[in-house]
Amino acid sequence: MENSQNSTIERLRAAGLFTKGVVYGLVGILTAMFAIGMGGDIKGVSGIAEFFRKQPGGFVLLGLTALGLAAYALWRLYETFSNSDAIFQEDEKKTGKRLRYFYSAVVYGLLAYTFAKPLFGGSSGSGGDSKQDALGMLLQQSWGVYVIGVIALLVIGQAIYQFYRAYSGKFMKKLDEHPGQHYKNIKRAGKIGYTSRGIVFALIAFFLYKVINMHSAEAFEGTKGAMQYLLKFEYGHILLAAVAIGLIGYGIFNMMVARYTKYATLG
């Protein structure tokens, strides 16, 4: 019974990681195309849902992606509530890991919904307006600015964590024991991938700071806004292309890790 359960969890993990990799890889490719003036898109994951919808057999692609991301969310939920030693090594680390895994489950569950929604006649929009509406409602409350401040701190903490993972190499800690022929490629893809994610999270945290400072929900921008912000700098298209390459690397990293599902860890 236990072996059957482990096999199911491994399949969920592999399917989820591979799907996540495909989505991030496509986000990176479309962003890179935009950066070099070849069309593309900078809407992030919601842009991929819209891209799939327009393709022949698009609803099949949307359905498969939704299932894959749901598998990832279920795997993260399993990690949240599992009592395995691999997760709960020390008491002081237990709560932090549970919260991180639960946060991941919620985020990817919502992303799965983004891809599933068009299948039932809904829109796959970015949700940027809804996020601004939510922030606007918070700003109307006397305590709302503090809630937004906490969210901003959590997001900047996520950015720092991505940079930490990129340069510590902790994401390779189990693969270090099983270095196969693709070890260096996986590590390289992971490093540039986590770095790019850190940049995006840092920019989103900056937008949340602007919301607080300007007391205006309209100051908030999501992933698309973060990409557009990079274009304001000199050589902005080069910066955007670099981030796009990193996102492609993160996608490749997840797909390669899916192959080594028994050994690799994303923490």
LUMSE-264194 format. One record per residue (C-alpha): residue number from 0; residue in three letters; x, y, z. Coordinates in nm, 3 decimals. Layout:
// residues N
<rec NUM, "ala", <X, Y, Z>> ...
***
This chain:
// residues 267
<rec 0, "met", <0.000, 0.000, 0.000>> <rec 1, "glu", <0.280, 0.239, 0.095>> <rec 2, "asn", <0.472, 0.164, -0.226>> <rec 3, "ser", <0.157, 0.236, -0.429>> <rec 4, "gln", <0.111, 0.568, -0.250>> <rec 5, "asn", <0.475, 0.664, -0.307>> <rec 6, "ser", <0.442, 0.575, -0.674>> <rec 7, "thr", <0.135, 0.797, -0.705>> <rec 8, "ile", <0.310, 1.087, -0.533>> <rec 9, "glu", <0.613, 1.048, -0.760>> <rec 10, "arg", <0.390, 1.055, -1.067>> <rec 11, "leu", <0.211, 1.367, -0.941>> <rec 12, "arg", <0.544, 1.532, -0.876>> <rec 13, "ala", <0.692, 1.441, -1.214>> <rec 14, "ala", <0.380, 1.552, -1.404>> <rec 15, "gly", <0.360, 1.875, -1.205>> <rec 16, "leu", <0.725, 1.965, -1.245>> <rec 17, "phe", <0.722, 1.892, -1.618>> <rec 18, "thr", <0.409, 2.103, -1.672>> <rec 19, "lys", <0.550, 2.385, -1.463>> <rec 20, "gly", <0.867, 2.369, -1.671>> <rec 21, "val", <0.676, 2.387, -1.998>> <rec 22, "val", <0.478, 2.691, -1.879>> <rec 23, "tyr", <0.784, 2.883, -1.756>> <rec 24, "gly", <0.978, 2.788, -2.066>> <rec 25, "leu", <0.703, 2.928, -2.288>> <rec 26, "val", <0.679, 3.245, -2.074>> <rec 27, "gly", <1.052, 3.292, -2.127>> <rec 28, "ile", <1.033, 3.225, -2.501>> <rec 29, "leu", <0.745, 3.471, -2.559>> <rec 30, "thr", <0.917, 3.731, -2.341>> <rec 31, "ala", <1.243, 3.689, -2.534>> <rec 32, "met", <1.055, 3.727, -2.863>> <rec 33, "phe", <0.900, 4.050, -2.733>> <rec 34, "ala", <1.240, 4.179, -2.619>> <rec 35, "ile", <1.395, 4.136, -2.964>> <rec 36, "gly", <1.094, 4.268, -3.154>> <rec 37, "met", <0.961, 3.939, -3.291>> <rec 38, "gly", <0.611, 3.962, -3.146>> <rec 39, "gly", <0.583, 3.755, -2.833>> <rec 40, "asp", <0.413, 3.856, -2.512>> <rec 41, "ile", <0.500, 3.978, -2.162>> <rec 42, "lys", <0.179, 3.884, -1.982>> <rec 43, "gly", <0.338, 3.597, -1.796>> <rec 44, "val", <0.144, 3.278, -1.724>> <rec 45, "ser", <-0.194, 3.427, -1.822>> <rec 46, "gly", <-0.040, 3.508, -2.160>> <rec 47, "ile", <0.043, 3.138, -2.205>> <rec 48, "ala", <-0.320, 3.045, -2.132>> <rec 49, "glu", <-0.433, 3.291, -2.398>> <rec 50, "phe", <-0.164, 3.162, -2.638>> <rec 51, "phe", <-0.287, 2.804, -2.593>> <rec 52, "arg", <-0.649, 2.907, -2.643>> <rec 53, "lys", <-0.567, 3.045, -2.988>> <rec 54, "gln", <-0.386, 2.732, -3.108>> <rec 55, "pro", <-0.543, 2.439, -3.295>> <rec 56, "gly", <-0.642, 2.194, -3.025>> <rec 57, "gly", <-0.598, 2.477, -2.774>> <rec 58, "phe", <-0.860, 2.346, -2.534>> <rec 59, "val", <-0.674, 2.017, -2.512>> <rec 60, "leu", <-0.353, 2.207, -2.430>> <rec 61, "leu", <-0.538, 2.412, -2.169>> <rec 62, "gly", <-0.686, 2.100, -2.012>> <rec 63, "leu", <-0.356, 1.913, -1.998>> <rec 64, "thr", <-0.178, 2.215, -1.849>> <rec 65, "ala", <-0.450, 2.265, -1.590>> <rec 66, "leu", <-0.422, 1.898, -1.489>> <rec 67, "gly", <-0.042, 1.918, -1.471>> <rec 68, "leu", <-0.046, 2.229, -1.253>> <rec 69, "ala", <-0.316, 2.074, -1.034>> <rec 70, "ala", <-0.086, 1.772, -0.993>> <rec 71, "tyr", <0.191, 2.006, -0.879>> <rec 72, "ala", <-0.044, 2.172, -0.629>> <rec 73, "leu", <-0.153, 1.832, -0.493>> <rec 74, "trp", <0.209, 1.724, -0.454>> <rec 75, "arg", <0.285, 2.042, -0.259>> <rec 76, "leu", <-0.020, 1.980, -0.039>> <rec 77, "tyr", <0.108, 1.630, 0.029>> <rec 78, "glu", <0.443, 1.777, 0.132>> <rec 79, "thr", <0.264, 2.027, 0.356>> <rec 80, "phe", <0.085, 1.764, 0.561>> <rec 81, "ser", <0.319, 1.466, 0.523>> <rec 82, "asn", <0.511, 1.356, 0.830>> <rec 83, "ser", <0.802, 1.220, 0.629>> <rec 84, "asp", <1.150, 1.278, 0.768>> <rec 85, "ala", <1.251, 1.440, 0.439>> <rec 86, "ile", <1.023, 1.731, 0.522>> <rec 87, "phe", <1.032, 1.752, 0.900>> <rec 88, "gln", <1.399, 1.726, 0.987>> <rec 89, "glu", <1.406, 1.969, 1.278>> <rec 90, "asp", <1.127, 2.127, 1.481>> <rec 91, "glu", <1.244, 2.484, 1.416>> <rec 92, "lys", <1.226, 2.428, 1.039>> <rec 93, "lys", <0.891, 2.250, 1.039>> <rec 94, "thr", <0.657, 2.550, 1.037>> <rec 95, "gly", <0.854, 2.743, 0.775>> <rec 96, "lys", <0.858, 2.447, 0.536>> <rec 97, "arg", <0.490, 2.376, 0.587>> <rec 98, "leu", <0.399, 2.738, 0.511>> <rec 99, "arg", <0.625, 2.748, 0.203>> <rec 100, "tyr", <0.479, 2.427, 0.063>> <rec 101, "phe", <0.123, 2.538, 0.138>> <rec 102, "tyr", <0.187, 2.875, -0.028>> <rec 103, "ser", <0.318, 2.692, -0.335>> <rec 104, "ala", <0.011, 2.466, -0.341>> <rec 105, "val", <-0.224, 2.764, -0.332>> <rec 106, "val", <-0.033, 2.957, -0.602>> <rec 107, "tyr", <-0.022, 2.665, -0.845>> <rec 108, "gly", <-0.379, 2.567, -0.767>> <rec 109, "leu", <-0.483, 2.917, -0.876>> <rec 110, "leu", <-0.266, 2.888, -1.187>> <rec 111, "ala", <-0.437, 2.558, -1.269>> <rec 112, "tyr", <-0.769, 2.742, -1.240>> <rec 113, "thr", <-0.638, 3.010, -1.481>> <rec 114, "phe", <-0.586, 2.742, -1.746>> <rec 115, "ala", <-0.909, 2.556, -1.668>> <rec 116, "lys", <-1.133, 2.864, -1.668>> <rec 117, "pro", <-1.154, 2.906, -2.051>> <rec 118, "leu", <-1.275, 2.545, -2.075>> <rec 119, "phe", <-1.592, 2.652, -1.895>> <rec 120, "gly", <-1.646, 2.973, -2.089>> <rec 121, "gly", <-1.448, 3.201, -1.860>> <rec 122, "ser", <-1.168, 3.442, -1.948>> <rec 123, "ser", <-0.801, 3.363, -1.893>> <rec 124, "gly", <-0.723, 3.727, -1.812>> <rec 125, "ser", <-0.424, 3.824, -1.604>> <rec 126, "gly", <-0.627, 3.921, -1.299>> <rec 127, "gly", <-0.432, 4.246, -1.273>> <rec 128, "asp", <-0.751, 4.451, -1.234>> <rec 129, "ser", <-0.884, 4.216, -0.967>> <rec 130, "lys", <-0.557, 4.249, -0.773>> <rec 131, "gln", <-0.579, 4.628, -0.796>> <rec 132, "asp", <-0.942, 4.610, -0.678>> <rec 133, "ala", <-0.838, 4.398, -0.379>> <rec 134, "leu", <-0.557, 4.640, -0.292>> <rec 135, "gly", <-0.800, 4.932, -0.330>> <rec 136, "met", <-1.038, 4.769, -0.083>> <rec 137, "leu", <-0.753, 4.722, 0.163>> <rec 138, "leu", <-0.649, 5.086, 0.130>> <rec 139, "gln", <-1.000, 5.191, 0.232>> <rec 140, "gln", <-0.947, 5.026, 0.570>> <rec 141, "ser", <-0.744, 5.191, 0.845>> <rec 142, "trp", <-0.544, 4.871, 0.888>> <rec 143, "gly", <-0.521, 4.787, 0.519>> <rec 144, "val", <-0.187, 4.954, 0.459>> <rec 145, "tyr", <-0.031, 4.727, 0.722>> <rec 146, "val", <-0.169, 4.419, 0.548>> <rec 147, "ile", <-0.021, 4.538, 0.219>> <rec 148, "gly", <0.307, 4.601, 0.400>> <rec 149, "val", <0.312, 4.244, 0.526>> <rec 150, "ile", <0.239, 4.115, 0.173>> <rec 151, "ala", <0.523, 4.331, 0.037>> <rec 152, "leu", <0.760, 4.189, 0.299>> <rec 153, "leu", <0.656, 3.835, 0.209>> <rec 154, "val", <0.716, 3.904, -0.161>> <rec 155, "ile", <1.059, 4.063, -0.101>> <rec 156, "gly", <1.136, 3.766, 0.123>> <rec 157, "gln", <1.046, 3.540, -0.168>> <rec 158, "ala", <1.279, 3.741, -0.392>> <rec 159, "ile", <1.566, 3.708, -0.145>> <rec 160, "tyr", <1.494, 3.336, -0.112>> <rec 161, "gln", <1.514, 3.292, -0.491>> <rec 162, "phe", <1.853, 3.470, -0.501>> <rec 163, "tyr", <1.971, 3.261, -0.206>> <rec 164, "arg", <1.874, 2.938, -0.380>> <rec 165, "ala", <2.043, 3.052, -0.701>> <rec 166, "tyr", <2.379, 3.124, -0.544>> <rec 167, "ser", <2.382, 2.867, -0.264>> <rec 168, "gly", <2.302, 2.580, -0.501>> <rec 169, "lys", <2.077, 2.426, -0.232>> <rec 170, "phe", <1.831, 2.318, -0.500>> <rec 171, "met", <2.091, 2.059, -0.603>> <rec 172, "lys", <2.138, 1.906, -0.259>> <rec 173, "lys", <1.991, 1.565, -0.350>> <rec 174, "leu", <2.119, 1.562, -0.705>> <rec 175, "asp", <2.467, 1.618, -0.559>> <rec 176, "glu", <2.448, 1.257, -0.441>> <rec 177, "his", <2.349, 1.132, -0.787>> <rec 178, "pro", <2.541, 1.343, -1.041>> <rec 179, "gly", <2.438, 1.214, -1.381>> <rec 180, "gln", <2.548, 1.326, -1.724>> <rec 181, "his", <2.314, 1.629, -1.717>> <rec 182, "tyr", <2.418, 1.746, -1.369>> <rec 183, "lys", <2.600, 2.062, -1.484>> <rec 184, "asn", <2.323, 2.159, -1.723>> <rec 185, "ile", <2.057, 2.120, -1.453>> <rec 186, "lys", <2.261, 2.329, -1.210>> <rec 187, "arg", <2.327, 2.603, -1.467>> <rec 188, "ala", <1.960, 2.620, -1.568>> <rec 189, "gly", <1.855, 2.634, -1.204>> <rec 190, "lys", <2.092, 2.917, -1.117>> <rec 191, "ile", <1.982, 3.147, -1.397>> <rec 192, "gly", <1.619, 3.048, -1.343>> <rec 193, "tyr", <1.608, 3.128, -0.973>> <rec 194, "thr", <1.792, 3.455, -1.038>> <rec 195, "ser", <1.532, 3.568, -1.293>> <rec 196, "arg", <1.248, 3.475, -1.058>> <rec 197, "gly", <1.417, 3.676, -0.785>> <rec 198, "ile", <1.426, 3.984, -1.009>> <rec 199, "val", <1.056, 3.954, -1.094>> <rec 200, "phe", <0.956, 3.908, -0.727>> <rec 201, "ala", <1.172, 4.207, -0.626>> <rec 202, "leu", <0.998, 4.430, -0.882>> <rec 203, "ile", <0.652, 4.318, -0.768>> <rec 204, "ala", <0.752, 4.400, -0.408>> <rec 205, "phe", <0.864, 4.744, -0.532>> <rec 206, "phe", <0.520, 4.800, -0.686>> <rec 207, "leu", <0.356, 4.706, -0.354>> <rec 208, "tyr", <0.579, 4.963, -0.182>> <rec 209, "lys", <0.457, 5.221, -0.435>> <rec 210, "val", <0.097, 5.131, -0.352>> <rec 211, "ile", <0.169, 5.208, 0.014>> <rec 212, "asn", <0.375, 5.521, -0.056>> <rec 213, "met", <0.127, 5.669, -0.307>> <rec 214, "his", <-0.180, 5.527, -0.131>> <rec 215, "ser", <-0.305, 5.418, -0.472>> <rec 216, "ala", <-0.390, 5.066, -0.589>> <rec 217, "glu", <-0.323, 5.175, -0.947>> <rec 218, "ala", <0.050, 5.181, -0.866>> <rec 219, "phe", <0.048, 4.802, -0.852>> <rec 220, "glu", <0.174, 4.605, -1.151>> <rec 221, "gly", <0.203, 4.230, -1.186>> <rec 222, "thr", <0.444, 4.025, -1.394>> <rec 223, "lys", <0.365, 4.223, -1.708>> <rec 224, "gly", <0.437, 4.548, -1.524>> <rec 225, "ala", <0.766, 4.408, -1.397>> <rec 226, "met", <0.871, 4.325, -1.752>> <rec 227, "gln", <0.764, 4.668, -1.879>> <rec 228, "tyr", <0.955, 4.835, -1.595>> <rec 229, "leu", <1.279, 4.676, -1.715>> <rec 230, "leu", <1.228, 4.846, -2.052>> <rec 231, "lys", <1.253, 5.188, -1.883>> <rec 232, "phe", <1.624, 5.138, -1.824>> <rec 233, "glu", <1.895, 5.206, -2.076>> <rec 234, "tyr", <1.949, 4.883, -2.270>> <rec 235, "gly", <1.613, 4.774, -2.124>> <rec 236, "his", <1.549, 4.527, -2.404>> <rec 237, "ile", <1.877, 4.355, -2.318>> <rec 238, "leu", <1.774, 4.336, -1.952>> <rec 239, "leu", <1.436, 4.195, -2.051>> <rec 240, "ala", <1.600, 3.941, -2.281>> <rec 241, "ala", <1.833, 3.834, -1.998>> <rec 242, "val", <1.539, 3.780, -1.762>> <rec 243, "ala", <1.358, 3.590, -2.038>> <rec 244, "ile", <1.658, 3.361, -2.085>> <rec 245, "gly", <1.654, 3.299, -1.711>> <rec 246, "leu", <1.287, 3.202, -1.723>> <rec 247, "ile", <1.360, 2.965, -2.010>> <rec 248, "gly", <1.638, 2.821, -1.792>> <rec 249, "tyr", <1.394, 2.779, -1.502>> <rec 250, "gly", <1.156, 2.595, -1.732>> <rec 251, "ile", <1.432, 2.364, -1.853>> <rec 252, "phe", <1.543, 2.309, -1.493>> <rec 253, "asn", <1.194, 2.195, -1.387>> <rec 254, "met", <1.157, 1.964, -1.686>> <rec 255, "met", <1.497, 1.806, -1.621>> <rec 256, "val", <1.425, 1.771, -1.250>> <rec 257, "ala", <1.100, 1.591, -1.339>> <rec 258, "arg", <1.319, 1.318, -1.487>> <rec 259, "tyr", <1.505, 1.278, -1.159>> <rec 260, "thr", <1.194, 1.297, -0.945>> <rec 261, "lys", <1.328, 1.057, -0.678>> <rec 262, "tyr", <1.641, 1.261, -0.615>> <rec 263, "ala", <1.590, 1.628, -0.700>> <rec 264, "thr", <1.434, 1.884, -0.471>> <rec 265, "leu", <1.305, 2.235, -0.515>> <rec 266, "gly", <1.296, 2.294, -0.139>> 
***
